Amino acid sequence: MVRIRPYLLPLAAGALLFASCAPRTNSVLLQPSEALGTVLGEETARIAGSRKTVTIIAPDANWGAASTVEQAFKNSLKKQGLTIVTAKAANLGDPMRRGQLGLKAADFLNALEQSAGAAVVVSLAGPPVLGPNDAARVPAQHPPVLVVATSSLGNVPGLGADQAQLARLLDAGIIQFAIIDGASEPAPSSAATMDAPHQLFSQNYRILHRPD
């Protein structure tokens, strides 16, 4: 069974009041994705430990500008003292046209091959789309893979995934955790210690972990 890590706080009782000007509205709308990037950076640092090196897989320019999540994630990595050793730009398809979208097996396997010096691999391009033969080609020993599988990355679309697909990847040890849409389970005891980014994260996302 996939374990869902509690990251929660009860939802705020009052609604946020939005200013009438467009820039302020956009800023408010982007806050959850900024919180996602911040928490992802912290989790990456925790898993990387003393090695402090990261490989990133992100959508290429066909997907649009660098996402809000990616920008916040890189800022968080910098604060944590981590270094990006490899950045893989993956062609996920065209979100404006019909056709399969996703992180192709070849791009994922290539990123793993290039991540020998990294402590963690982080995919902002969703989970890899692997067939039976592809899964067999994933090295038994590879850095932990953390996946963002949300419908939005802030200013650009994300690549969500059904929990059954993620559960297979987690059970097989191909990925270590995935961040998905949906509020985390309440954890009232942590309410007093949560700052704004963690509150926003817990209200909008949850983490699926690889079983122990």
N, CA and C atoms as a LAMMPS dump frame, in Angstrom:
ITEM: TIMESTEP
0
ITEM: NUMBER OF ATOMS
636
ITEM: BOX BOUNDS ff ff ff
-5.0000000000000000e+02 5.0000000000000000e+02
-5.0000000000000000e+02 5.0000000000000000e+02
-5.0000000000000000e+02 5.0000000000000000e+02
ITEM: ATOMS id mol type element x y z
1 1 1 N 0.833 -1.196 0
2 1 2 C 0 0 0
3 1 3 C 0.869 1.247 0
4 2 1 N 0.433 2.264 -0.721
5 2 2 C 1.155 3.529 -0.75
6 2 3 C 0.828 4.318 0.507
7 3 1 N 1.834 4.852 1.178
8 3 2 C 1.659 5.618 2.404
9 3 3 C 1.583 7.096 2.06
10 4 1 N 0.562 7.76 2.549
11 4 2 C 0.397 9.205 2.339
12 4 3 C 0.945 9.921 3.551
13 5 1 N 1.949 10.753 3.321
14 5 2 C 2.572 11.463 4.422
15 5 3 C 1.677 12.59 4.902
16 6 1 N 1.35 12.655 6.195
17 6 2 C 0.525 13.757 6.684
18 6 3 C 1.281 15.064 6.623
19 7 1 N 0.685 16.057 6.003
20 7 2 C 1.361 17.352 5.858
21 7 3 C 0.336 18.438 6.144
22 8 1 N -0.468 18.248 7.165
23 8 2 C -1.716 18.979 7.116
24 8 3 C -2.026 20.004 8.159
25 9 1 N -2.876 20.809 7.759
26 9 2 C -3.427 21.844 8.627
27 9 3 C -4.881 21.997 8.211
28 10 1 N -5.778 22.265 9.089
29 10 2 C -7.17 22.508 8.653
30 10 3 C -7.228 23.687 7.7
31 11 1 N -8.142 23.601 6.787
32 11 2 C -8.287 24.692 5.812
33 11 3 C -8.646 25.995 6.514
34 12 1 N -8.134 27.082 6.014
35 12 2 C -8.406 28.391 6.614
36 12 3 C -9.895 28.677 6.567
37 13 1 N -10.431 29.229 7.648
38 13 2 C -11.871 29.431 7.732
39 13 3 C -12.34 30.595 6.884
40 14 1 N -11.529 31.585 6.78
41 14 2 C -11.951 32.784 6.044
42 14 3 C -11.436 32.793 4.632
43 15 1 N -12.161 33.402 3.733
44 15 2 C -11.711 33.505 2.344
45 15 3 C -10.761 34.676 2.201
46 16 1 N -9.791 34.52 1.286
47 16 2 C -8.859 35.618 1.009
48 16 3 C -9.588 36.708 0.222
49 17 1 N -9.288 37.968 0.562
50 17 2 C -9.87 39.093 -0.163
51 17 3 C -8.917 39.503 -1.266
52 18 1 N -9.399 39.479 -2.499
53 18 2 C -8.55 39.785 -3.643
54 18 3 C -8.646 41.26 -3.991
55 19 1 N -7.512 41.848 -4.281
56 19 2 C -7.485 43.234 -4.757
57 19 3 C -8.021 43.281 -6.171
58 20 1 N -8.477 44.455 -6.577
59 20 2 C -9.111 44.563 -7.878
60 20 3 C -8.124 44.546 -9.031
61 21 1 N -6.859 44.882 -8.781
62 21 2 C -5.909 44.966 -9.889
63 21 3 C -5.437 43.578 -10.282
64 22 1 N -5.196 43.353 -11.579
65 22 2 C -4.814 42.049 -12.116
66 22 3 C -3.516 41.511 -11.565
67 23 1 N -2.44 42.304 -11.456
68 23 2 C -1.183 41.757 -10.948
69 23 3 C -1.325 41.139 -9.573
70 24 1 N -2.092 41.768 -8.666
71 24 2 C -2.285 41.211 -7.338
72 24 3 C -3.035 39.884 -7.411
73 25 1 N -4.05 39.799 -8.269
74 25 2 C -4.81 38.575 -8.422
75 25 3 C -3.908 37.454 -8.907
76 26 1 N -3.082 37.718 -9.897
77 26 2 C -2.177 36.699 -10.406
78 26 3 C -1.24 36.221 -9.313
79 27 1 N -0.75 37.136 -8.49
80 27 2 C 0.161 36.766 -7.417
81 27 3 C -0.505 35.803 -6.447
82 28 1 N -1.767 36.097 -6.087
83 28 2 C -2.489 35.234 -5.157
84 28 3 C -2.693 33.85 -5.765
85 29 1 N -3.05 33.803 -7.03
86 29 2 C -3.299 32.523 -7.682
87 29 3 C -2.04 31.67 -7.764
88 30 1 N -0.885 32.294 -7.82
89 30 2 C 0.349 31.54 -7.985
90 30 3 C 0.944 31.075 -6.653
91 31 1 N 0.4 31.522 -5.543
92 31 2 C 0.982 31.171 -4.261
93 31 3 C 1.075 29.662 -3.997
94 32 1 N 0.044 28.858 -4.292
95 32 2 C 0.175 27.427 -4.035
96 32 3 C 1.336 26.786 -4.798
97 33 1 N 1.539 27.171 -6.043
98 33 2 C 2.638 26.588 -6.82
99 33 3 C 3.989 27.024 -6.267
100 34 1 N 4.058 28.253 -5.737
101 34 2 C 5.295 28.704 -5.105
102 34 3 C 5.558 27.895 -3.837
103 35 1 N 4.5 27.622 -3.09
104 35 2 C 4.644 26.795 -1.888
105 35 3 C 5.079 25.388 -2.255
106 36 1 N 4.544 24.87 -3.353
107 36 2 C 4.946 23.535 -3.811
108 36 3 C 6.448 23.492 -4.074
109 37 1 N 6.951 24.482 -4.814
110 37 2 C 8.374 24.516 -5.128
111 37 3 C 9.235 24.636 -3.881
112 38 1 N 8.77 25.428 -2.902
113 38 2 C 9.52 25.612 -1.665
114 38 3 C 9.61 24.317 -0.867
115 39 1 N 8.473 23.654 -0.676
116 39 2 C 8.449 22.405 0.087
117 39 3 C 9.21 21.305 -0.653
118 40 1 N 9.08 21.268 -1.972
119 40 2 C 9.826 20.287 -2.752
120 40 3 C 11.324 20.468 -2.553
121 41 1 N 11.793 21.716 -2.529
122 41 2 C 13.207 21.971 -2.294
123 41 3 C 13.649 21.478 -0.932
124 42 1 N 12.812 21.685 0.08
125 42 2 C 13.15 21.222 1.427
126 42 3 C 13.201 19.706 1.495
127 43 1 N 12.235 19.053 0.865
128 43 2 C 12.224 17.589 0.863
129 43 3 C 13.422 17.028 0.097
130 44 1 N 13.777 17.705 -0.995
131 44 2 C 14.946 17.28 -1.771
132 44 3 C 16.21 17.362 -0.926
133 45 1 N 16.357 18.465 -0.193
134 45 2 C 17.527 18.641 0.669
135 45 3 C 17.568 17.579 1.755
136 46 1 N 16.41 17.254 2.317
137 46 2 C 16.352 16.238 3.367
138 46 3 C 16.818 14.882 2.853
139 47 1 N 16.373 14.518 1.646
140 47 2 C 16.736 13.217 1.088
141 47 3 C 18.183 13.216 0.595
142 48 1 N 18.642 14.347 0.05
143 48 2 C 20.017 14.416 -0.462
144 48 3 C 21.045 14.309 0.654
145 49 1 N 20.686 14.788 1.834
146 49 2 C 21.62 14.718 2.95
147 49 3 C 22.857 15.57 2.707
148 50 1 N 24.02 14.993 2.97
149 50 2 C 25.274 15.752 2.867
150 50 3 C 25.775 15.896 1.437
151 51 1 N 25.195 15.161 0.494
152 51 2 C 25.733 15.18 -0.876
153 51 3 C 25.352 16.451 -1.63
154 52 1 N 24.146 16.956 -1.432
155 52 2 C 23.729 18.284 -1.909
156 52 3 C 23.848 18.485 -3.422
157 53 1 N 23.552 17.445 -4.191
158 53 2 C 23.571 17.56 -5.655
159 53 3 C 22.266 17.009 -6.221
160 54 1 N 21.745 17.676 -7.256
161 54 2 C 20.418 17.356 -7.77
162 54 3 C 20.422 17.325 -9.292
163 55 1 N 19.689 16.373 -9.858
164 55 2 C 19.367 16.378 -11.288
165 55 3 C 17.9 16.758 -11.444
166 56 1 N 17.611 17.676 -12.366
167 56 2 C 16.234 18.108 -12.61
168 56 3 C 15.797 17.682 -14.012
169 57 1 N 14.596 17.148 -14.098
170 57 2 C 13.933 16.909 -15.388
171 57 3 C 12.764 17.881 -15.465
172 58 1 N 12.761 18.741 -16.469
173 58 2 C 11.711 19.746 -16.603
174 58 3 C 11.211 19.771 -18.046
175 59 1 N 9.989 20.246 -18.268
176 59 2 C 9.494 20.378 -19.648
177 59 3 C 10.392 21.3 -20.467
178 60 1 N 10.531 21 -21.764
179 60 2 C 11.345 21.858 -22.621
180 60 3 C 10.55 23.088 -23.047
181 61 1 N 11.142 23.897 -23.924
182 61 2 C 10.548 25.181 -24.304
183 61 3 C 9.207 25.023 -25.024
184 62 1 N 8.93 23.85 -25.607
185 62 2 C 7.648 23.634 -26.268
186 62 3 C 6.485 23.719 -25.282
187 63 1 N 6.766 23.524 -24.021
188 63 2 C 5.737 23.529 -22.985
189 63 3 C 5.454 24.945 -22.484
190 64 1 N 6.369 25.869 -22.798
191 64 2 C 6.203 27.242 -22.351
192 64 3 C 7.399 27.704 -21.544
193 65 1 N 7.246 28.832 -20.885
194 65 2 C 8.326 29.38 -20.062
195 65 3 C 8.56 28.5 -18.843
196 66 1 N 9.685 28.727 -18.179
197 66 2 C 9.959 27.998 -16.942
198 66 3 C 8.808 28.213 -15.966
199 67 1 N 8.363 27.153 -15.336
200 67 2 C 7.18 27.226 -14.479
201 67 3 C 7.471 27.938 -13.165
202 68 1 N 6.396 28.377 -12.527
203 68 2 C 6.505 28.984 -11.207
204 68 3 C 7.063 27.981 -10.207
205 69 1 N 6.635 26.729 -10.317
206 69 2 C 7.15 25.683 -9.424
207 69 3 C 8.659 25.541 -9.603
208 70 1 N 9.118 25.507 -10.85
209 70 2 C 10.552 25.343 -11.11
210 70 3 C 11.348 26.511 -10.523
211 71 1 N 10.86 27.726 -10.71
212 71 2 C 11.567 28.899 -10.193
213 71 3 C 11.637 28.864 -8.669
214 72 1 N 10.503 28.549 -8.016
215 72 2 C 10.493 28.482 -6.554
216 72 3 C 11.352 27.328 -6.052
217 73 1 N 11.338 26.225 -6.776
218 73 2 C 12.144 25.056 -6.4
219 73 3 C 13.638 25.394 -6.45
220 74 1 N 14.058 26.041 -7.516
221 74 2 C 15.474 26.398 -7.636
222 74 3 C 15.885 27.399 -6.554
223 75 1 N 14.991 28.332 -6.226
224 75 2 C 15.287 29.275 -5.153
225 75 3 C 15.424 28.544 -3.82
226 76 1 N 14.557 27.555 -3.613
227 76 2 C 14.61 26.78 -2.372
228 76 3 C 15.891 25.955 -2.307
229 77 1 N 16.289 25.361 -3.44
230 77 2 C 17.536 24.595 -3.464
231 77 3 C 18.722 25.48 -3.095
232 78 1 N 18.724 26.69 -3.642
233 78 2 C 19.827 27.615 -3.366
234 78 3 C 19.906 27.923 -1.872
235 79 1 N 18.743 28.152 -1.253
236 79 2 C 18.719 28.442 0.182
237 79 3 C 19.213 27.255 1
238 80 1 N 18.954 26.043 0.477
239 80 2 C 19.363 24.83 1.182
240 80 3 C 20.815 24.453 0.885
241 81 1 N 21.463 25.209 -0.002
242 81 2 C 22.861 24.933 -0.33
243 81 3 C 23.056 23.777 -1.297
244 82 1 N 22.033 23.458 -2.089
245 82 2 C 22.14 22.366 -3.067
246 82 3 C 22.543 22.911 -4.433
247 83 1 N 23.179 22.051 -5.217
248 83 2 C 23.646 22.408 -6.556
249 83 3 C 22.987 21.504 -7.591
250 84 1 N 22.55 22.119 -8.688
251 84 2 C 21.994 21.341 -9.806
252 84 3 C 23.151 20.902 -10.696
253 85 1 N 23.389 19.597 -10.784
254 85 2 C 24.513 19.095 -11.58
255 85 3 C 24.094 18.752 -13.005
256 86 1 N 22.823 18.412 -13.193
257 86 2 C 22.318 18.097 -14.527
258 86 3 C 20.888 18.608 -14.641
259 87 1 N 20.559 19.211 -15.789
260 87 2 C 19.194 19.656 -16.058
261 87 3 C 18.769 19.071 -17.396
262 88 1 N 17.76 18.223 -17.376
263 88 2 C 17.257 17.568 -18.578
264 88 3 C 15.975 18.261 -19.021
265 89 1 N 15.971 18.798 -20.246
266 89 2 C 14.77 19.394 -20.825
267 89 3 C 14.07 18.323 -21.657
268 90 1 N 12.892 17.924 -21.231
269 90 2 C 12.189 16.804 -21.869
270 90 3 C 11.041 17.297 -22.74
271 91 1 N 10.92 16.702 -23.909
272 91 2 C 9.803 16.995 -24.803
273 91 3 C 8.609 16.15 -24.373
274 92 1 N 7.604 16.81 -23.801
275 92 2 C 6.437 16.106 -23.27
276 92 3 C 5.288 16.03 -24.257
277 93 1 N 5.484 16.57 -25.449
278 93 2 C 4.393 16.67 -26.405
279 93 3 C 3.852 18.088 -26.413
280 94 1 N 2.831 18.312 -27.205
281 94 2 C 2.238 19.638 -27.34
282 94 3 C 0.912 19.673 -26.591
283 95 1 N 0.831 20.425 -25.492
284 95 2 C -0.42 20.434 -24.721
285 95 3 C -1.596 21.059 -25.469
286 96 1 N -1.326 21.741 -26.591
287 96 2 C -2.389 22.38 -27.368
288 96 3 C -2.918 21.476 -28.47
289 97 1 N -2.346 20.299 -28.618
290 97 2 C -2.781 19.382 -29.663
291 97 3 C -3.113 18.017 -29.083
292 98 1 N -3.863 17.249 -29.855
293 98 2 C -4.171 15.897 -29.428
294 98 3 C -2.927 15.023 -29.558
295 99 1 N -2.863 14.045 -28.735
296 99 2 C -1.719 13.153 -28.767
297 99 3 C -1.25 12.851 -27.353
298 100 1 N -0.436 11.833 -27.243
299 100 2 C 0.036 11.432 -25.924
300 100 3 C 0.973 12.478 -25.33
301 101 1 N 0.744 12.777 -24.084
302 101 2 C 1.606 13.69 -23.343
303 101 3 C 2.284 12.914 -22.213
304 102 1 N 3.502 13.283 -21.907
305 102 2 C 4.147 12.638 -20.77
306 102 3 C 5.652 12.565 -20.927
307 103 1 N 6.297 12.156 -19.845
308 103 2 C 7.74 11.993 -19.809
309 103 3 C 8.091 10.656 -20.443
310 104 1 N 8.696 10.719 -21.601
311 104 2 C 9.006 9.499 -22.361
312 104 3 C 10.069 8.664 -21.651
313 105 1 N 9.979 7.356 -21.851
314 105 2 C 10.921 6.432 -21.22
315 105 3 C 12.355 6.767 -21.588
316 106 1 N 12.597 7.101 -22.865
317 106 2 C 13.967 7.39 -23.308
318 106 3 C 14.541 8.592 -22.57
319 107 1 N 13.731 9.641 -22.369
320 107 2 C 14.205 10.832 -21.664
321 107 3 C 14.473 10.52 -20.191
322 108 1 N 13.606 9.743 -19.593
323 108 2 C 13.782 9.385 -18.191
324 108 3 C 15.039 8.544 -17.992
325 109 1 N 15.216 7.53 -18.828
326 109 2 C 16.39 6.662 -18.708
327 109 3 C 17.674 7.438 -18.973
328 110 1 N 17.611 8.364 -19.941
329 110 2 C 18.774 9.193 -20.225
330 110 3 C 19.128 10.067 -19.03
331 111 1 N 18.113 10.627 -18.368
332 111 2 C 18.369 11.454 -17.187
333 111 3 C 18.996 10.634 -16.074
334 112 1 N 18.556 9.39 -15.904
335 112 2 C 19.15 8.529 -14.885
336 112 3 C 20.615 8.234 -15.21
337 113 1 N 20.896 8.013 -16.489
338 113 2 C 22.284 7.742 -16.89
339 113 3 C 23.194 8.932 -16.59
340 114 1 N 22.644 10.138 -16.742
341 114 2 C 23.439 11.345 -16.541
342 114 3 C 23.488 11.801 -15.076
343 115 1 N 22.81 11.06 -14.197
344 115 2 C 22.679 11.511 -12.815
345 115 3 C 23.604 10.779 -11.851
346 116 1 N 24.68 10.21 -12.393
347 116 2 C 25.582 9.432 -11.533
348 116 3 C 26.131 10.26 -10.379
349 117 1 N 26.323 11.563 -10.602
350 117 2 C 26.884 12.403 -9.552
351 117 3 C 25.845 13.081 -8.686
352 118 1 N 24.588 12.756 -8.898
353 118 2 C 23.518 13.43 -8.163
354 118 3 C 23.024 12.577 -7.002
355 119 1 N 22.616 13.252 -5.937
356 119 2 C 22.041 12.547 -4.794
357 119 3 C 20.556 12.282 -4.993
358 120 1 N 19.885 13.138 -5.793
359 120 2 C 18.436 13.049 -6.002
360 120 3 C 18.124 13.449 -7.439
361 121 1 N 17.111 12.796 -8.027
362 121 2 C 16.57 13.197 -9.329
363 121 3 C 15.15 13.714 -9.091
364 122 1 N 14.861 14.916 -9.581
365 122 2 C 13.542 15.518 -9.394
366 122 3 C 12.907 15.745 -10.763
367 123 1 N 11.726 15.173 -10.96
368 123 2 C 11 15.364 -12.219
369 123 3 C 9.86 16.345 -12.021
370 124 1 N 9.959 17.479 -12.707
371 124 2 C 8.857 18.431 -12.777
372 124 3 C 8.012 18.15 -14.017
373 125 1 N 8.332 17.062 -14.699
374 125 2 C 7.666 16.673 -15.94
375 125 3 C 6.731 15.492 -15.731
376 126 1 N 6.317 15.289 -14.493
377 126 2 C 5.428 14.18 -14.195
378 126 3 C 6.173 12.864 -14.098
379 127 1 N 5.443 11.769 -13.913
380 127 2 C 6.074 10.455 -13.804
381 127 3 C 6.466 9.927 -15.182
382 128 1 N 7.458 9.054 -15.25
383 128 2 C 7.819 8.473 -16.546
384 128 3 C 6.738 7.528 -17.049
385 129 1 N 6.553 7.528 -18.357
386 129 2 C 5.612 6.605 -18.99
387 129 3 C 6.425 5.384 -19.426
388 130 1 N 6.325 4.304 -18.661
389 130 2 C 7.162 3.125 -18.888
390 130 3 C 6.326 1.908 -19.238
391 131 1 N 6.713 1.234 -20.334
392 131 2 C 6.142 -0.065 -20.641
393 131 3 C 6.901 -1.144 -19.879
394 132 1 N 6.461 -2.409 -19.958
395 132 2 C 7.141 -3.498 -19.255
396 132 3 C 8.621 -3.598 -19.607
397 133 1 N 8.962 -3.453 -20.882
398 133 2 C 10.363 -3.53 -21.287
399 133 3 C 11.166 -2.341 -20.779
400 134 1 N 10.522 -1.164 -20.725
401 134 2 C 11.204 0.029 -20.237
402 134 3 C 11.529 -0.1 -18.753
403 135 1 N 10.568 -0.592 -17.982
404 135 2 C 10.771 -0.734 -16.542
405 135 3 C 11.953 -1.648 -16.245
406 136 1 N 12.133 -2.662 -17.073
407 136 2 C 13.241 -3.593 -16.858
408 136 3 C 14.591 -2.951 -17.115
409 137 1 N 14.598 -1.83 -17.83
410 137 2 C 15.856 -1.147 -18.156
411 137 3 C 16.265 -0.125 -17.102
412 138 1 N 15.394 0.129 -16.148
413 138 2 C 15.746 1.069 -15.077
414 138 3 C 16.788 0.415 -14.182
415 139 1 N 17.932 1.058 -13.969
416 139 2 C 18.979 0.448 -13.143
417 139 3 C 18.475 0.127 -11.737
418 140 1 N 18.923 -0.991 -11.209
419 140 2 C 18.516 -1.369 -9.858
420 140 3 C 19.002 -0.349 -8.837
421 141 1 N 20.167 0.211 -9.085
422 141 2 C 20.73 1.228 -8.203
423 141 3 C 20.703 2.574 -8.921
424 142 1 N 19.899 3.47 -8.438
425 142 2 C 19.846 4.816 -9.007
426 142 3 C 19.452 5.785 -7.907
427 143 1 N 19.717 7.079 -8.085
428 143 2 C 19.343 8.055 -7.054
429 143 3 C 17.835 8.053 -6.823
430 144 1 N 17.4 8.418 -5.636
431 144 2 C 15.958 8.556 -5.392
432 144 3 C 15.341 9.516 -6.399
433 145 1 N 14.164 9.146 -6.91
434 145 2 C 13.462 9.973 -7.893
435 145 3 C 12.211 10.554 -7.24
436 146 1 N 12.116 11.882 -7.245
437 146 2 C 10.967 12.59 -6.7
438 146 3 C 10.178 13.189 -7.861
439 147 1 N 8.872 13 -7.854
440 147 2 C 8.044 13.382 -8.993
441 147 3 C 6.967 14.379 -8.579
442 148 1 N 6.814 15.432 -9.369
443 148 2 C 5.682 16.345 -9.228
444 148 3 C 4.637 15.931 -10.253
445 149 1 N 3.486 15.466 -9.775
446 149 2 C 2.42 14.974 -10.66
447 149 3 C 1.141 15.754 -10.371
448 150 1 N 1.192 17.061 -10.607
449 150 2 C 0.051 17.945 -10.366
450 150 3 C -0.473 18.493 -11.683
451 151 1 N -1.729 18.926 -11.675
452 151 2 C -2.352 19.394 -12.916
453 151 3 C -1.829 20.757 -13.361
454 152 1 N -1.222 21.492 -12.436
455 152 2 C -0.695 22.819 -12.77
456 152 3 C 0.663 23.014 -12.123
457 153 1 N 1.537 23.729 -12.844
458 153 2 C 2.829 24.135 -12.291
459 153 3 C 2.862 25.641 -12.069
460 154 1 N 1.682 26.228 -11.967
461 154 2 C 1.55 27.668 -11.754
462 154 3 C 1.188 28.378 -13.028
463 155 1 N 2.19 28.794 -13.781
464 155 2 C 1.947 29.537 -15.019
465 155 3 C 1.868 28.643 -16.249
466 156 1 N 2.12 27.34 -16.101
467 156 2 C 2.003 26.392 -17.209
468 156 3 C 1.316 25.122 -16.695
469 157 1 N 0.752 24.323 -17.607
470 157 2 C 0.104 23.084 -17.15
471 157 3 C 1.123 22.117 -16.55
472 158 1 N 0.632 21.285 -15.653
473 158 2 C 1.44 20.19 -15.138
474 158 3 C 1.015 18.89 -15.78
475 159 1 N 1.618 17.806 -15.333
476 159 2 C 1.252 16.48 -15.835
477 159 3 C 0.869 15.607 -14.645
478 160 1 N -0.421 15.545 -14.407
479 160 2 C -0.904 14.698 -13.332
480 160 3 C -0.85 13.235 -13.74
481 161 1 N -1.129 12.373 -12.788
482 161 2 C -1.131 10.928 -13.052
483 161 3 C -2.12 10.286 -12.103
484 162 1 N -2.717 9.169 -12.537
485 162 2 C -3.625 8.485 -11.624
486 162 3 C -2.812 7.766 -10.548
487 163 1 N -3.433 7.571 -9.405
488 163 2 C -2.71 7.005 -8.279
489 163 3 C -2.305 5.552 -8.52
490 164 1 N -3.023 4.846 -9.373
491 164 2 C -2.639 3.471 -9.681
492 164 3 C -1.3 3.435 -10.414
493 165 1 N -1.12 4.361 -11.374
494 165 2 C 0.158 4.45 -12.086
495 165 3 C 1.288 4.795 -11.123
496 166 1 N 1.042 5.766 -10.255
497 166 2 C 2.065 6.158 -9.297
498 166 3 C 2.37 5.032 -8.315
499 167 1 N 1.328 4.307 -7.903
500 167 2 C 1.534 3.201 -6.958
501 167 3 C 2.434 2.133 -7.559
502 168 1 N 2.269 1.862 -8.856
503 168 2 C 3.133 0.863 -9.508
504 168 3 C 4.589 1.326 -9.505
505 169 1 N 4.804 2.6 -9.805
506 169 2 C 6.168 3.127 -9.827
507 169 3 C 6.783 3.138 -8.43
508 170 1 N 5.961 3.465 -7.441
509 170 2 C 6.44 3.474 -6.06
510 170 3 C 6.756 2.059 -5.577
511 171 1 N 5.857 1.132 -5.838
512 171 2 C 6.057 -0.249 -5.403
513 171 3 C 7.287 -0.871 -6.043
514 172 1 N 7.553 -0.489 -7.308
515 172 2 C 8.71 -1.035 -8.023
516 172 3 C 10.015 -0.364 -7.62
517 173 1 N 9.922 0.694 -6.824
518 173 2 C 11.13 1.398 -6.41
519 173 3 C 11.703 2.308 -7.48
520 174 1 N 10.927 2.574 -8.531
521 174 2 C 11.412 3.446 -9.602
522 174 3 C 11.373 4.901 -9.154
523 175 1 N 10.348 5.28 -8.388
524 175 2 C 10.304 6.612 -7.791
525 175 3 C 10.162 6.45 -6.277
526 176 1 N 10.587 7.482 -5.549
527 176 2 C 10.527 7.419 -4.088
528 176 3 C 9.313 8.132 -3.532
529 177 1 N 8.948 9.27 -4.13
530 177 2 C 7.68 9.88 -3.74
531 177 3 C 7.145 10.712 -4.873
532 178 1 N 5.834 11.013 -4.777
533 178 2 C 5.16 11.84 -5.771
534 178 3 C 4.287 12.852 -5.049
535 179 1 N 4.328 14.091 -5.525
536 179 2 C 3.436 15.127 -5.018
537 179 3 C 2.241 15.2 -5.96
538 180 1 N 1.034 15.099 -5.397
539 180 2 C -0.186 15.114 -6.193
540 180 3 C -1.127 16.193 -5.675
541 181 1 N -2.168 16.486 -6.465
542 181 2 C -3.182 17.452 -6.046
543 181 3 C -4.042 16.858 -4.93
544 182 1 N -4.546 17.741 -4.077
545 182 2 C -5.447 17.314 -3.016
546 182 3 C -4.883 17.631 -1.647
547 183 1 N -5.719 18.144 -0.775
548 183 2 C -5.266 18.519 0.564
549 183 3 C -4.818 17.293 1.347
550 184 1 N -3.831 17.503 2.223
551 184 2 C -3.343 16.443 3.086
552 184 3 C -4.336 16.212 4.224
553 185 1 N -4.192 15.089 4.899
554 185 2 C -5.074 14.797 6.03
555 185 3 C -4.757 15.75 7.178
556 186 1 N -5.792 16.138 7.927
557 186 2 C -5.567 17.101 9.005
558 186 3 C -4.576 16.587 10.05
559 187 1 N -3.719 17.492 10.507
560 187 2 C -2.795 17.2 11.595
561 187 3 C -2.799 18.409 12.513
562 188 1 N -3.855 18.559 13.347
563 188 2 C -4.011 19.776 14.157
564 188 3 C -2.809 20.071 15.043
565 189 1 N -2.104 19.039 15.484
566 189 2 C -0.993 19.259 16.394
567 189 3 C 0.145 20.055 15.754
568 190 1 N 0.199 20.057 14.41
569 190 2 C 1.273 20.766 13.725
570 190 3 C 0.88 22.178 13.323
571 191 1 N -0.364 22.561 13.585
572 191 2 C -0.873 23.851 13.113
573 191 3 C -0.052 25.022 13.627
574 192 1 N 0.333 24.96 14.887
575 192 2 C 1.016 26.099 15.494
576 192 3 C 2.412 26.316 14.928
577 193 1 N 3 25.286 14.354
578 193 2 C 4.377 25.399 13.868
579 193 3 C 4.473 25.591 12.366
580 194 1 N 3.362 25.56 11.655
581 194 2 C 3.386 25.68 10.196
582 194 3 C 3.465 27.137 9.766
583 195 1 N 4.409 27.438 8.851
584 195 2 C 4.46 28.771 8.269
585 195 3 C 3.552 28.807 7.043
586 196 1 N 3.459 29.984 6.407
587 196 2 C 2.52 30.162 5.292
588 196 3 C 2.765 29.199 4.134
589 197 1 N 4.026 29.001 3.667
590 197 2 C 4.226 28.067 2.555
591 197 3 C 3.758 26.652 2.877
592 198 1 N 4.005 26.187 4.097
593 198 2 C 3.592 24.829 4.45
594 198 3 C 2.078 24.727 4.623
595 199 1 N 1.449 25.803 5.086
596 199 2 C -0.007 25.807 5.154
597 199 3 C -0.607 25.702 3.755
598 200 1 N -0.086 26.524 2.828
599 200 2 C -0.592 26.49 1.457
600 200 3 C -0.35 25.129 0.821
601 201 1 N 0.824 24.579 1.066
602 201 2 C 1.118 23.255 0.516
603 201 3 C 0.118 22.233 1.036
604 202 1 N -0.114 22.227 2.327
605 202 2 C -0.991 21.217 2.919
606 202 3 C -2.44 21.381 2.483
607 203 1 N -2.825 22.594 2.13
608 203 2 C -4.187 22.846 1.675
609 203 3 C -4.401 22.451 0.217
610 204 1 N -3.314 22.269 -0.521
611 204 2 C -3.45 22.021 -1.965
612 204 3 C -2.812 20.73 -2.461
613 205 1 N -1.866 20.167 -1.71
614 205 2 C -1.114 19.018 -2.203
615 205 3 C -0.91 17.982 -1.104
616 206 1 N -0.545 16.805 -1.526
617 206 2 C -0.131 15.759 -0.587
618 206 3 C 0.972 14.93 -1.215
619 207 1 N 1.669 14.189 -0.379
620 207 2 C 2.815 13.411 -0.836
621 207 3 C 2.522 11.92 -0.711
622 208 1 N 2.688 11.206 -1.817
623 208 2 C 2.619 9.746 -1.8
624 208 3 C 4.039 9.218 -1.668
625 209 1 N 4.268 8.36 -0.678
626 209 2 C 5.601 7.839 -0.422
627 209 3 C 5.73 6.392 -0.86
628 210 1 N 6.943 6.016 -1.177
629 210 2 C 7.261 4.617 -1.415
630 210 3 C 7.079 3.834 -0.119
631 211 1 N 6.456 2.67 -0.171
632 211 2 C 6.266 1.891 1.058
633 211 3 C 7.608 1.542 1.687
634 212 1 N 7.645 1.525 3.015
635 212 2 C 8.875 1.181 3.726
636 212 3 C 9.191 -0.31 3.551
